Amino acid sequence: MQQLTASVLSVGVYEPLPFFHRLRLVAPTLVNALKPGQFLLVDTATEYVRRPFFPITIESDCFSLLLPPASPLRQLGPGDELDCIGPLGNGFPLPAHARNLLLLAHLDGSGITLEQNGVAFLLTLIDQALAAGRNVLLIQEARTATALFPHTGLPPGVEVRLVTQDGSRGQAGTALDLIPELAQWADQIYAVGAPEWYAALVRTVEAHRLRLGEGLVWGLIAPEVMPCGLGVCAGCAVDTRRGYQLACIDGPVFDLSRI
């Protein structure tokens, strides 16, 4: 973890989600330490506490943040500077043995600012996995077709299955309906969704594998407020089967076999 100043490279409309902006920041030292699933605390200069952001791209010397419509950071321009602390938390593991990766974006992912599911939290993991030559299959779940994350925002090379509750696009039903087909294929499973949904995911995976060992199914829990990032304020407490844990230091990526 480090505190540093990142320089704005560009800011503009994020084409896949026109109501959002993409902020690209140059910070080579930070980028070298940043892993998919980790987050940054950013001083927006307009709020009492820093805001947590999960990068949507990690490049050689810069990273990108997705800015919601009301974000004051949309007013920044090239050359402006932003005070950041990070990387914070535990990211997604990518073990060498895992060739087939199953990713699930549930429609009720915590920390999602619009109706879209949690795909944005998985973008850096998809990039890293594809660069490492892994097979990546992403299941997107939404209530209706208009709430799906646009395919134009997904990296080339990822296989996508779409599930809508109303059947307006892809398969009708839920993401869990596809687990019986894919549970044995997947070497690792990564998910973004509501904490209460993770219990159903674990039960479904268990029902279609011989056993659910540690390190197989991972879930990201991203409270919208993580004020300190150090586990001091307890503002990001997550109620789990093992009691309260803190998203900023125990997560935000959790081994779901443990919670």
Backbone as CSV, one residue per row, in Angstrom:
resi,resn,N_x,N_y,N_z,CA_x,CA_y,CA_z,C_x,C_y,C_z
1,MET,0.840,-1.197,0.000,0.000,0.000,0.000,0.873,1.244,0.000
2,GLN,0.478,2.242,-0.775,1.224,3.479,-0.825,0.284,4.637,-1.119
3,GLN,0.688,5.818,-0.693,-0.049,7.024,-1.039,0.764,7.780,-2.070
4,LEU,0.139,8.106,-3.183,0.861,8.789,-4.252,-0.085,9.647,-5.072
5,THR,0.508,10.447,-5.927,-0.260,11.311,-6.815,-0.267,10.708,-8.211
6,ALA,-1.453,10.482,-8.742,-1.603,9.968,-10.100,-1.969,11.128,-11.018
7,SER,-1.379,11.136,-12.189,-1.614,12.219,-13.145,-2.674,11.806,-14.156
8,VAL,-3.621,12.697,-14.418,-4.697,12.416,-15.367,-4.153,12.413,-16.788
9,LEU,-4.365,11.306,-17.487,-3.980,11.197,-18.886,-5.125,11.631,-19.798
10,SER,-6.331,11.179,-19.466,-7.508,11.559,-20.251,-8.762,11.263,-19.450
11,VAL,-9.852,11.913,-19.798,-11.164,11.653,-19.222,-12.203,11.920,-20.303
12,GLY,-13.118,10.986,-20.451,-14.134,11.141,-21.485,-15.199,10.080,-21.363
13,VAL,-16.176,10.126,-22.213,-17.295,9.193,-22.183,-16.793,7.767,-22.372
14,TYR,-17.301,6.865,-21.566,-16.999,5.439,-21.698,-18.039,4.859,-22.651
15,GLU,-17.624,4.567,-23.873,-18.561,4.243,-24.939,-19.526,3.101,-24.616
16,PRO,-19.073,2.001,-23.988,-20.040,0.925,-23.700,-21.185,1.345,-22.784
17,LEU,-20.915,2.288,-21.876,-21.937,2.794,-20.956,-21.911,4.318,-21.048
18,PRO,-22.655,4.905,-21.968,-22.537,6.335,-22.265,-22.769,7.268,-21.082
19,PHE,-23.480,6.822,-20.053,-23.702,7.688,-18.907,-22.488,7.728,-17.975
20,PHE,-21.517,6.847,-18.223,-20.304,6.800,-17.422,-19.149,7.469,-18.163
21,HIS,-18.166,7.906,-17.399,-16.928,8.408,-17.975,-15.782,7.472,-17.597
22,ARG,-14.748,7.478,-18.430,-13.535,6.709,-18.163,-12.411,7.679,-17.851
23,LEU,-11.784,7.504,-16.695,-10.676,8.336,-16.259,-9.400,7.510,-16.309
24,ARG,-8.454,7.909,-17.154,-7.163,7.215,-17.259,-6.119,7.995,-16.482
25,LEU,-5.392,7.287,-15.622,-4.422,7.899,-14.726,-3.065,7.238,-14.885
26,VAL,-2.023,8.052,-14.893,-0.658,7.550,-14.987,-0.069,7.432,-13.592
27,ALA,0.386,6.222,-13.243,1.007,5.979,-11.940,1.766,4.660,-12.023
28,PRO,2.940,4.647,-12.658,3.673,3.395,-12.889,3.952,2.590,-11.628
29,THR,4.332,3.251,-10.543,4.645,2.528,-9.306,3.421,1.798,-8.768
30,LEU,2.292,2.444,-8.817,1.055,1.841,-8.341,0.626,0.700,-9.255
31,VAL,0.717,0.904,-10.548,0.292,-0.118,-11.507,1.082,-1.412,-11.310
32,ASN,2.354,-1.302,-11.008,3.195,-2.489,-10.839,2.754,-3.356,-9.668
33,ALA,2.056,-2.765,-8.699,1.625,-3.511,-7.514,0.151,-3.882,-7.550
34,LEU,-0.599,-3.356,-8.518,-2.050,-3.495,-8.545,-2.475,-4.817,-9.176
35,LYS,-3.378,-5.541,-8.493,-3.890,-6.818,-8.978,-5.405,-6.737,-9.183
36,PRO,-5.938,-7.516,-10.112,-7.394,-7.536,-10.297,-8.119,-7.864,-8.995
37,GLY,-9.163,-7.103,-8.712,-9.932,-7.302,-7.485,-9.522,-6.387,-6.360
38,GLN,-8.344,-5.778,-6.442,-7.946,-4.804,-5.434,-8.558,-3.440,-5.766
39,PHE,-8.519,-2.546,-4.785,-9.140,-1.244,-4.978,-8.226,-0.128,-4.512
40,LEU,-8.622,1.094,-4.849,-7.904,2.300,-4.443,-8.850,3.198,-3.663
41,LEU,-8.304,3.970,-2.758,-9.062,5.032,-2.097,-8.618,6.351,-2.707
42,VAL,-9.579,7.086,-3.232,-9.277,8.300,-3.981,-9.853,9.511,-3.263
43,ASP,-9.042,10.546,-3.147,-9.488,11.810,-2.569,-10.175,12.615,-3.661
44,THR,-11.495,12.744,-3.572,-12.243,13.489,-4.588,-12.256,14.988,-4.322
45,ALA,-11.753,15.398,-3.170,-11.670,16.811,-2.764,-13.039,17.433,-2.506
46,THR,-14.102,16.652,-2.596,-15.448,17.197,-2.357,-16.178,16.436,-1.258
47,GLU,-15.574,15.386,-0.718,-16.223,14.559,0.286,-15.318,14.408,1.490
48,TYR,-15.918,14.126,2.623,-15.172,14.010,3.874,-14.270,12.787,3.870
49,VAL,-14.746,11.692,3.281,-13.952,10.464,3.226,-13.554,10.173,1.787
50,ARG,-12.505,9.403,1.622,-12.091,8.964,0.299,-13.095,7.953,-0.253
51,ARG,-13.162,7.856,-1.569,-14.069,6.924,-2.213,-13.294,5.732,-2.768
52,PRO,-13.830,4.521,-2.592,-13.161,3.344,-3.167,-13.469,3.223,-4.664
53,PHE,-12.449,2.896,-5.438,-12.602,2.660,-6.866,-11.885,1.367,-7.242
54,PHE,-12.538,0.581,-8.099,-11.945,-0.636,-8.641,-11.573,-0.367,-10.095
55,PRO,-10.293,-0.409,-10.446,-9.898,-0.135,-11.830,-10.582,-1.076,-12.813
56,ILE,-10.862,-0.553,-14.010,-11.440,-1.385,-15.065,-10.383,-1.797,-16.089
57,THR,-9.225,-1.124,-16.088,-8.083,-1.569,-16.890,-6.818,-1.320,-16.090
58,ILE,-5.833,-2.192,-16.290,-4.500,-2.022,-15.720,-3.526,-2.199,-16.877
59,GLU,-2.850,-1.108,-17.262,-1.925,-1.135,-18.385,-0.487,-1.066,-17.878
60,SER,0.459,-0.861,-18.783,1.868,-0.911,-18.404,2.261,0.184,-17.421
61,ASP,1.710,1.372,-17.589,2.041,2.461,-16.676,0.837,3.276,-16.229
62,CYS,-0.353,2.843,-16.612,-1.548,3.591,-16.226,-2.709,2.646,-15.946
63,PHE,-3.760,3.186,-15.355,-4.961,2.414,-15.065,-6.170,3.305,-15.310
64,SER,-7.334,2.695,-15.411,-8.555,3.443,-15.697,-9.596,3.200,-14.618
65,LEU,-10.343,4.248,-14.300,-11.457,4.174,-13.369,-12.744,4.500,-14.112
66,LEU,-13.832,3.868,-13.688,-15.141,4.121,-14.267,-15.874,5.105,-13.365
67,LEU,-16.288,6.242,-13.923,-16.900,7.302,-13.134,-18.403,7.354,-13.372
68,PRO,-19.204,7.236,-12.324,-20.658,7.343,-12.465,-21.066,8.773,-12.800
69,PRO,-22.313,8.968,-13.211,-22.748,10.291,-13.683,-22.507,11.439,-12.712
70,ALA,-22.640,11.200,-11.419,-22.535,12.303,-10.456,-21.118,12.513,-9.921
71,SER,-20.145,11.775,-10.405,-18.803,11.861,-9.841,-18.158,13.214,-10.125
72,PRO,-17.612,13.870,-9.098,-16.912,15.148,-9.319,-15.631,14.987,-10.115
73,LEU,-15.121,13.768,-10.204,-13.875,13.531,-10.935,-14.050,13.702,-12.440
74,ARG,-15.285,13.762,-12.893,-15.524,13.967,-14.319,-15.084,15.347,-14.782
75,GLN,-14.851,16.252,-13.835,-14.440,17.606,-14.185,-12.934,17.728,-14.375
76,LEU,-12.183,16.652,-14.120,-10.733,16.703,-14.258,-10.335,16.747,-15.732
77,GLY,-9.118,17.202,-15.980,-8.597,17.237,-17.339,-7.166,16.750,-17.366
78,PRO,-6.609,16.522,-18.553,-5.220,16.050,-18.685,-4.248,16.935,-17.922
79,GLY,-3.373,16.282,-17.165,-2.391,17.009,-16.374,-2.815,17.254,-14.950
80,ASP,-4.100,17.176,-14.648,-4.551,17.301,-13.263,-4.031,16.119,-12.455
81,GLU,-3.980,16.292,-11.144,-3.451,15.246,-10.275,-4.498,14.794,-9.269
82,LEU,-4.380,13.524,-8.899,-5.348,12.904,-7.999,-4.591,12.143,-6.924
83,ASP,-4.956,12.388,-5.672,-4.298,11.713,-4.552,-4.945,10.350,-4.328
84,CYS,-4.136,9.289,-4.391,-4.647,7.917,-4.285,-3.887,7.140,-3.220
85,ILE,-4.586,6.220,-2.571,-3.970,5.260,-1.651,-4.288,3.868,-2.161
86,GLY,-3.276,3.031,-2.292,-3.517,1.670,-2.751,-2.234,0.992,-3.185
87,PRO,-2.321,-0.211,-3.710,-3.558,-1.000,-3.794,-3.949,-1.550,-2.427
88,LEU,-5.251,-1.736,-2.235,-5.779,-2.191,-0.957,-6.557,-3.488,-1.124
89,GLY,-6.562,-4.295,-0.076,-7.332,-5.534,-0.075,-6.647,-6.681,-0.787
90,ASN,-7.339,-7.800,-0.802,-6.874,-9.005,-1.477,-7.585,-9.150,-2.812
91,GLY,-6.819,-9.393,-3.864,-7.385,-9.517,-5.189,-7.719,-10.958,-5.561
92,PHE,-8.081,-11.145,-6.829,-8.395,-12.471,-7.340,-7.111,-13.270,-7.558
93,PRO,-7.025,-14.478,-7.016,-5.863,-15.317,-7.304,-5.986,-15.936,-8.690
94,LEU,-4.874,-16.165,-9.338,-4.874,-16.798,-10.650,-3.793,-17.871,-10.655
95,PRO,-4.091,-19.023,-10.045,-3.074,-20.076,-9.927,-2.658,-20.636,-11.277
96,ALA,-1.425,-21.113,-11.342,-0.856,-21.587,-12.603,-1.608,-22.772,-13.174
97,HIS,-2.197,-23.608,-12.309,-2.856,-24.829,-12.792,-4.225,-24.555,-13.419
98,ALA,-4.774,-23.380,-13.170,-6.151,-23.102,-13.599,-6.167,-22.670,-15.059
99,ARG,-6.662,-23.538,-15.930,-6.737,-23.221,-17.358,-8.126,-22.734,-17.760
100,ASN,-9.151,-23.286,-17.138,-10.531,-22.941,-17.496,-11.149,-22.121,-16.374
101,LEU,-11.489,-20.881,-16.682,-11.992,-19.961,-15.669,-13.442,-19.610,-15.958
102,LEU,-14.290,-19.818,-14.961,-15.706,-19.482,-15.063,-15.970,-18.248,-14.231
103,LEU,-16.496,-17.205,-14.860,-16.803,-15.944,-14.187,-18.305,-15.717,-14.231
104,LEU,-18.867,-15.257,-13.108,-20.296,-14.977,-13.026,-20.518,-13.549,-12.557
105,ALA,-21.346,-12.822,-13.296,-21.733,-11.465,-12.913,-23.217,-11.489,-12.605
106,HIS,-23.523,-11.450,-11.323,-24.906,-11.535,-10.855,-25.537,-10.154,-10.903
107,LEU,-26.840,-10.097,-11.054,-27.520,-8.816,-11.258,-27.576,-7.951,-10.012
108,ASP,-27.334,-8.503,-8.843,-27.405,-7.713,-7.616,-26.045,-7.568,-6.958
109,GLY,-25.011,-7.299,-7.755,-23.681,-7.119,-7.191,-23.616,-5.894,-6.300
110,SER,-23.051,-6.034,-5.106,-22.939,-4.888,-4.213,-21.961,-3.885,-4.800
111,GLY,-22.257,-2.603,-4.610,-21.389,-1.556,-5.107,-21.687,-1.137,-6.528
112,ILE,-22.670,-1.749,-7.200,-23.018,-1.361,-8.557,-23.873,-0.104,-8.496
113,THR,-23.491,0.903,-9.255,-24.171,2.187,-9.151,-25.386,2.294,-10.048
114,LEU,-25.443,1.521,-11.135,-26.622,1.503,-11.984,-27.204,0.096,-11.968
115,GLU,-28.146,-0.171,-12.844,-28.799,-1.467,-12.831,-27.940,-2.561,-13.448
116,GLN,-26.840,-2.192,-14.092,-25.987,-3.212,-14.688,-25.460,-4.169,-13.625
117,ASN,-25.152,-5.398,-14.059,-24.587,-6.378,-13.130,-23.113,-6.075,-12.873
118,GLY,-22.409,-7.017,-12.252,-21.065,-6.735,-11.758,-19.928,-6.952,-12.723
119,VAL,-20.159,-6.906,-14.025,-19.106,-7.174,-15.003,-17.917,-6.227,-14.839
120,ALA,-18.171,-4.954,-14.540,-17.082,-3.980,-14.465,-16.006,-4.397,-13.463
121,PHE,-16.390,-5.093,-12.389,-15.427,-5.530,-11.391,-14.547,-6.678,-11.896
122,LEU,-14.938,-7.307,-12.987,-14.219,-8.475,-13.500,-13.347,-8.155,-14.704
123,LEU,-13.396,-6.936,-15.211,-12.706,-6.621,-16.459,-11.196,-6.810,-16.366
124,THR,-10.580,-6.373,-15.276,-9.128,-6.516,-15.168,-8.731,-7.983,-15.022
125,LEU,-9.559,-8.775,-14.349,-9.291,-10.215,-14.237,-9.374,-10.876,-15.604
126,ILE,-10.379,-10.510,-16.389,-10.514,-11.074,-17.738,-9.287,-10.737,-18.572
127,ASP,-8.860,-9.485,-18.519,-7.670,-9.071,-19.276,-6.453,-9.897,-18.889
128,GLN,-6.217,-10.033,-17.591,-5.042,-10.754,-17.112,-5.102,-12.222,-17.504
129,ALA,-6.276,-12.819,-17.357,-6.420,-14.243,-17.660,-6.217,-14.518,-19.153
130,LEU,-6.786,-13.685,-20.003,-6.618,-13.882,-21.444,-5.160,-13.684,-21.845
131,ALA,-4.482,-12.710,-21.251,-3.072,-12.468,-21.558,-2.205,-13.659,-21.152
132,ALA,-2.659,-14.396,-20.137,-1.922,-15.573,-19.673,-2.324,-16.839,-20.414
133,GLY,-3.186,-16.714,-21.413,-3.566,-17.861,-22.228,-4.626,-18.751,-21.610
134,ARG,-5.397,-18.235,-20.654,-6.447,-19.037,-20.019,-7.723,-18.990,-20.855
135,ASN,-8.568,-19.987,-20.660,-9.898,-20.010,-21.277,-10.870,-19.344,-20.320
136,VAL,-11.547,-18.311,-20.781,-12.417,-17.516,-19.909,-13.844,-17.546,-20.434
137,LEU,-14.756,-17.992,-19.584,-16.174,-17.999,-19.912,-16.899,-17.141,-18.889
138,LEU,-17.599,-16.125,-19.373,-18.314,-15.185,-18.518,-19.813,-15.390,-18.650
139,ILE,-20.485,-15.590,-17.506,-21.947,-15.647,-17.477,-22.454,-14.313,-16.950
140,GLN,-23.248,-13.641,-17.760,-23.897,-12.403,-17.343,-25.358,-12.665,-17.023
141,GLU,-25.793,-12.220,-15.871,-27.207,-12.316,-15.512,-27.792,-10.917,-15.332
142,ALA,-28.993,-10.716,-15.846,-29.694,-9.445,-15.663,-31.192,-9.707,-15.660
143,ARG,-31.942,-8.738,-15.186,-33.392,-8.900,-15.186,-33.955,-8.844,-16.603
144,THR,-33.359,-7.974,-17.424,-33.821,-7.803,-18.799,-32.641,-7.430,-19.675
145,ALA,-32.791,-7.499,-20.978,-31.681,-7.305,-21.907,-31.015,-5.945,-21.761
146,THR,-31.778,-4.910,-21.469,-31.216,-3.571,-21.391,-30.269,-3.383,-20.210
147,ALA,-30.305,-4.290,-19.236,-29.441,-4.180,-18.064,-28.152,-4.978,-18.209
148,LEU,-27.951,-5.661,-19.331,-26.722,-6.407,-19.556,-25.575,-5.454,-19.855
149,PHE,-24.381,-5.816,-19.414,-23.192,-5.027,-19.740,-22.925,-5.173,-21.232
150,PRO,-22.747,-4.077,-21.967,-22.594,-4.164,-23.423,-21.381,-4.984,-23.842
151,HIS,-21.533,-5.783,-24.881,-20.440,-6.636,-25.345,-19.263,-5.814,-25.858
152,THR,-19.527,-4.555,-26.264,-18.448,-3.707,-26.763,-17.449,-3.338,-25.669
153,GLY,-17.827,-3.529,-24.413,-16.925,-3.232,-23.318,-16.122,-4.426,-22.848
154,LEU,-16.340,-5.587,-23.468,-15.655,-6.806,-23.050,-14.412,-7.054,-23.907
155,PRO,-13.344,-7.561,-23.316,-12.128,-7.837,-24.081,-12.369,-8.922,-25.125
156,PRO,-11.767,-8.808,-26.306,-11.875,-9.873,-27.313,-11.289,-11.167,-26.759
157,GLY,-11.924,-12.259,-27.083,-11.410,-13.554,-26.646,-12.169,-14.188,-25.506
158,VAL,-13.014,-13.417,-24.834,-13.800,-13.992,-23.746,-15.105,-14.569,-24.306
159,GLU,-15.429,-15.789,-23.892,-16.708,-16.389,-24.279,-17.778,-15.899,-23.316
160,VAL,-18.940,-15.551,-23.838,-19.989,-14.949,-23.007,-21.279,-15.737,-23.139
161,ARG,-21.907,-16.030,-22.016,-23.255,-16.587,-21.966,-24.157,-15.559,-21.295
162,LEU,-25.288,-15.280,-21.896,-26.219,-14.292,-21.361,-27.446,-14.981,-20.774
163,VAL,-27.877,-14.497,-19.619,-29.068,-15.016,-18.953,-29.913,-13.837,-18.494
164,THR,-31.163,-13.816,-18.890,-32.081,-12.766,-18.426,-33.289,-13.410,-17.770
165,GLN,-33.730,-12.793,-16.704,-34.856,-13.365,-15.969,-36.141,-13.346,-16.787
166,ASP,-36.279,-12.346,-17.661,-37.499,-12.279,-18.467,-37.343,-12.935,-19.835
167,GLY,-36.169,-13.510,-20.100,-35.958,-14.200,-21.367,-35.804,-13.286,-22.569
168,SER,-35.585,-11.981,-22.350,-35.502,-11.039,-23.465,-34.209,-11.163,-24.254
169,ARG,-33.210,-11.803,-23.675,-31.979,-12.070,-24.409,-31.256,-13.229,-23.755
170,GLY,-30.631,-14.064,-24.574,-29.938,-15.224,-24.036,-30.914,-16.230,-23.457
171,GLN,-30.461,-16.972,-22.469,-31.293,-17.990,-21.829,-32.168,-17.364,-20.758
172,ALA,-33.387,-17.803,-20.651,-34.268,-17.337,-19.582,-33.925,-18.068,-18.289
173,GLY,-33.856,-17.331,-17.188,-33.571,-17.953,-15.900,-32.550,-17.154,-15.127
174,THR,-31.633,-17.867,-14.451,-30.588,-17.223,-13.661,-29.238,-17.825,-14.017
175,ALA,-28.188,-17.172,-13.576,-26.840,-17.658,-13.845,-26.606,-19.040,-13.248
176,LEU,-27.244,-19.321,-12.135,-27.037,-20.610,-11.480,-27.579,-21.768,-12.314
177,ASP,-28.480,-21.485,-13.241,-29.014,-22.548,-14.093,-27.949,-23.148,-15.008
178,LEU,-26.852,-22.415,-15.238,-25.792,-22.904,-16.118,-24.692,-23.653,-15.366
179,ILE,-24.726,-23.616,-14.048,-23.677,-24.266,-13.254,-23.604,-25.775,-13.490
180,PRO,-24.735,-26.499,-13.565,-24.623,-27.956,-13.791,-23.807,-28.311,-15.027
181,GLU,-23.911,-27.514,-16.067,-23.181,-27.772,-17.305,-21.694,-27.457,-17.183
182,LEU,-21.349,-26.475,-16.335,-19.991,-25.926,-16.351,-19.175,-26.204,-15.092
183,ALA,-19.782,-26.745,-14.062,-19.092,-26.908,-12.780,-17.863,-27.804,-12.899
184,GLN,-17.952,-28.880,-13.652,-16.822,-29.785,-13.799,-15.755,-29.223,-14.739
185,TRP,-16.180,-28.387,-15.687,-15.229,-27.798,-16.646,-14.319,-26.782,-15.968
186,ALA,-14.838,-26.048,-15.015,-14.111,-24.915,-14.442,-13.033,-25.360,-13.462
187,ASP,-11.833,-24.810,-13.637,-10.759,-25.010,-12.661,-10.849,-23.984,-11.539
188,GLN,-11.382,-22.815,-11.854,-11.605,-21.758,-10.863,-12.908,-21.048,-11.220
189,ILE,-13.595,-20.575,-10.185,-14.849,-19.852,-10.371,-14.733,-18.514,-9.643
190,TYR,-15.037,-17.453,-10.355,-14.975,-16.106,-9.795,-16.340,-15.443,-9.984
191,ALA,-16.795,-14.730,-8.966,-18.139,-14.162,-9.048,-18.188,-12.775,-8.431
192,VAL,-19.134,-11.980,-8.925,-19.473,-10.700,-8.314,-20.985,-10.686,-8.151
193,GLY,-21.436,-10.540,-6.908,-22.859,-10.562,-6.636,-23.144,-10.172,-5.212
194,ALA,-24.386,-10.215,-4.852,-24.781,-9.898,-3.480,-24.302,-10.999,-2.537
195,PRO,-23.874,-10.632,-1.324,-23.371,-11.651,-0.386,-24.356,-12.795,-0.147
196,GLU,-25.650,-12.510,-0.067,-26.617,-13.580,0.176,-26.733,-14.523,-1.017
197,TRP,-26.409,-14.055,-2.207,-26.437,-14.902,-3.403,-25.275,-15.883,-3.413
198,TYR,-24.180,-15.525,-2.773,-23.012,-16.403,-2.769,-23.304,-17.747,-2.111
199,ALA,-24.152,-17.750,-1.101,-24.500,-19.023,-0.453,-25.179,-19.959,-1.442
200,ALA,-26.074,-19.411,-2.283,-26.737,-20.229,-3.296,-25.745,-20.707,-4.351
201,LEU,-24.793,-19.864,-4.705,-23.764,-20.267,-5.667,-22.944,-21.433,-5.134
202,VAL,-22.522,-21.333,-3.891,-21.717,-22.411,-3.297,-22.506,-23.711,-3.249
203,ARG,-23.764,-23.660,-2.839,-24.582,-24.879,-2.775,-24.738,-25.511,-4.165
204,THR,-24.897,-24.674,-5.180,-25.083,-25.194,-6.536,-23.803,-25.841,-7.046
205,VAL,-22.662,-25.214,-6.793,-21.382,-25.798,-7.214,-21.134,-27.114,-6.475
206,GLU,-21.403,-27.120,-5.177,-21.211,-28.337,-4.384,-22.049,-29.494,-4.928
207,ALA,-23.233,-29.191,-5.408,-24.140,-30.231,-5.887,-23.664,-30.872,-7.186
208,HIS,-22.717,-30.237,-7.868,-22.296,-30.743,-9.168,-20.798,-30.994,-9.268
209,ARG,-20.119,-31.053,-8.132,-18.725,-31.463,-8.064,-18.579,-32.486,-6.946
210,LEU,-17.518,-33.248,-6.983,-17.313,-34.242,-5.937,-17.111,-33.571,-4.586
211,ARG,-16.450,-32.438,-4.596,-16.259,-31.698,-3.350,-15.968,-30.243,-3.685
212,LEU,-16.181,-29.374,-2.719,-15.870,-27.961,-2.874,-14.692,-27.642,-1.965
213,GLY,-13.490,-27.687,-2.520,-12.303,-27.418,-1.726,-12.029,-25.933,-1.604
214,GLU,-11.120,-25.601,-0.700,-10.732,-24.204,-0.554,-10.047,-23.734,-1.833
215,GLY,-10.263,-22.473,-2.138,-9.589,-21.876,-3.285,-10.225,-22.147,-4.623
216,LEU,-11.436,-22.699,-4.649,-12.108,-22.981,-5.919,-13.053,-21.857,-6.334
217,VAL,-13.874,-21.365,-5.406,-14.890,-20.360,-5.720,-14.576,-19.073,-4.957
218,TRP,-14.459,-17.984,-5.703,-14.101,-16.705,-5.116,-15.184,-15.669,-5.420
219,GLY,-15.492,-14.837,-4.437,-16.502,-13.803,-4.634,-16.009,-12.460,-4.148
220,LEU,-16.360,-11.410,-4.877,-15.955,-10.052,-4.513,-17.120,-9.353,-3.831
221,ILE,-16.839,-8.760,-2.688,-17.831,-7.977,-1.954,-17.301,-6.555,-1.864
222,ALA,-18.032,-5.623,-2.460,-17.535,-4.250,-2.600,-18.512,-3.247,-2.008
223,PRO,-18.479,-3.045,-0.694,-19.332,-2.000,-0.116,-19.015,-0.648,-0.751
224,GLU,-20.022,0.214,-0.872,-19.803,1.505,-1.504,-18.974,2.432,-0.630
225,VAL,-18.895,2.141,0.664,-18.086,2.954,1.568,-17.058,2.063,2.250
226,MET,-15.784,2.353,2.022,-14.683,1.698,2.732,-13.731,2.817,3.157
227,PRO,-14.075,3.524,4.233,-13.424,4.802,4.548,-11.919,4.739,4.789
228,CYS,-11.435,3.731,5.539,-10.029,3.780,5.939,-9.144,2.848,5.124
229,GLY,-9.683,1.708,4.679,-8.887,0.758,3.922,-7.910,-0.036,4.751
230,LEU,-7.921,0.151,6.068,-6.943,-0.483,6.951,-7.571,-1.374,8.011
231,GLY,-8.887,-1.529,8.000,-9.551,-2.354,8.992,-9.717,-1.678,10.332
232,VAL,-9.578,-0.363,10.395,-9.643,0.363,11.660,-11.059,0.820,11.973
233,CYS,-11.759,1.347,10.979,-13.065,1.969,11.242,-14.223,0.976,11.257
234,ALA,-14.021,-0.227,10.704,-15.060,-1.262,10.619,-16.267,-0.803,9.805
235,GLY,-16.074,0.188,8.946,-17.171,0.684,8.134,-17.546,-0.218,6.977
236,CYS,-16.727,-1.240,6.711,-17.006,-2.138,5.589,-17.232,-3.575,6.073
237,ALA,-17.771,-3.716,7.285,-17.987,-5.041,7.855,-18.972,-5.849,7.018
238,VAL,-18.639,-7.112,6.802,-19.462,-8.031,6.027,-19.885,-9.171,6.941
239,ASP,-21.186,-9.418,7.017,-21.719,-10.483,7.863,-21.581,-11.814,7.127
240,THR,-20.745,-12.711,7.656,-20.509,-14.008,7.023,-20.843,-15.129,8.001
241,ARG,-20.754,-16.354,7.508,-21.025,-17.513,8.379,-19.985,-17.637,9.476
242,ARG,-18.859,-16.970,9.322,-17.806,-17.011,10.336,-17.756,-15.721,11.144
243,GLY,-18.854,-14.996,11.153,-18.894,-13.731,11.862,-18.557,-12.584,10.940
244,TYR,-18.381,-11.419,11.515,-18.106,-10.239,10.718,-16.649,-10.227,10.256
245,GLN,-16.466,-9.954,8.962,-15.148,-9.748,8.397,-15.156,-8.417,7.664
246,LEU,-13.972,-7.895,7.415,-13.853,-6.579,6.820,-13.460,-6.687,5.353
247,ALA,-14.250,-6.030,4.508,-13.991,-6.109,3.071,-12.637,-5.534,2.701
248,CYS,-12.169,-4.539,3.425,-10.940,-3.857,3.028,-9.684,-4.668,3.303
249,ILE,-9.700,-5.554,4.292,-8.489,-6.330,4.593,-8.711,-7.835,4.460
250,ASP,-9.888,-8.348,4.829,-10.179,-9.781,4.645,-10.600,-10.052,3.206
251,GLY,-11.112,-9.056,2.538,-11.535,-9.123,1.141,-10.768,-8.059,0.378
252,PRO,-11.414,-7.430,-0.598,-12.814,-7.609,-0.983,-13.108,-8.919,-1.704
253,VAL,-12.022,-9.656,-2.068,-12.224,-10.970,-2.679,-12.130,-12.023,-1.586
254,PHE,-13.188,-12.822,-1.437,-13.250,-13.847,-0.392,-13.311,-15.240,-1.016
255,ASP,-12.636,-16.193,-0.347,-12.800,-17.600,-0.679,-14.163,-18.021,-0.123
256,LEU,-15.093,-18.310,-0.996,-16.468,-18.551,-0.555,-16.622,-19.851,0.232
257,SER,-15.640,-20.735,0.178,-15.719,-21.947,0.995,-15.519,-21.609,2.477
258,ARG,-14.988,-20.439,2.773,-14.701,-20.044,4.139,-15.753,-19.134,4.740
259,ILE,-16.637,-18.595,3.895,-17.626,-17.684,4.459,-19.050,-18.174,4.207
